[in-house]
């Protein structure tokens, strides 16, 4: 926006050629101020260039990826290498470069974009961001998150961010949303401890010879796991009990063939 205000004559241009690759472009973003497309700017930075040398007085909300070390330029400051912010920025910039290549291919061939390719690219990016958040959360869990209030606060914030990101992925990004996937999301973020407790108590119930009796507590925990669509856990418990009942063995064989209990 600052570049457009500073160079109104350029902002009104209908088409311009990139000084790096010669491609004729039509958009009127900050790229027009340096006469370079976004891809050429990213490639220049990967070669060790500086963003300020391309756009003096760049706007504070301009972020351009530099190299594989996860360096980013935002208001002239570098992100700490290896930090979560740096890793997320690196994923975002890689996604932008891939999207730009698809856009260039569409403009050059005058063919519509492959919807399947675009969907796969977006889903891969979304999953990679979720994985970075998950790894950062797990790293905090291996530290002092249970005794240090500041670390615990960061951990709780990451849990919320991960839950929201995964929910948006399931509802808006995933090409195959389903009730089972949403239930698995709820299990991961809200029933993790309860499911572990049900599994432990059900496993303890199978150790005695009366696990298959109608009044055995085994069935209560098995039903809870079934309602939570914990197929692997249910199948494992029933297989242990199938040794004493052929009917249970046939149920186990049926469960092996279905992907979900819903």
Buried (B, 14 or more C-beta within 10 A) or exposed (E): EBBBEEBEEBBEEEEBEBEBEEBEBEEBBBBBBBBBBBBBBBBBBBEEBEBEEBBEEBEEEBBBBBBEEBBBBBEEEEBEEEEBEBBBBBBBBBBBBBBBEBBBEBEEEEEEEEEEEEEEBBBBBBBBBBEBBBEBBEEBEEEEBEEEEEBBEBBEEBBEBBBEBBBEBBEEBBEEEEEBBEBBBBBBBEBEEEBEEBBEBBBEBBEEEEBBEEEBEBBBBBEBBBEBBBBEBBBBBBBBBBEEEEEBBEBBEEBEEEEEBE
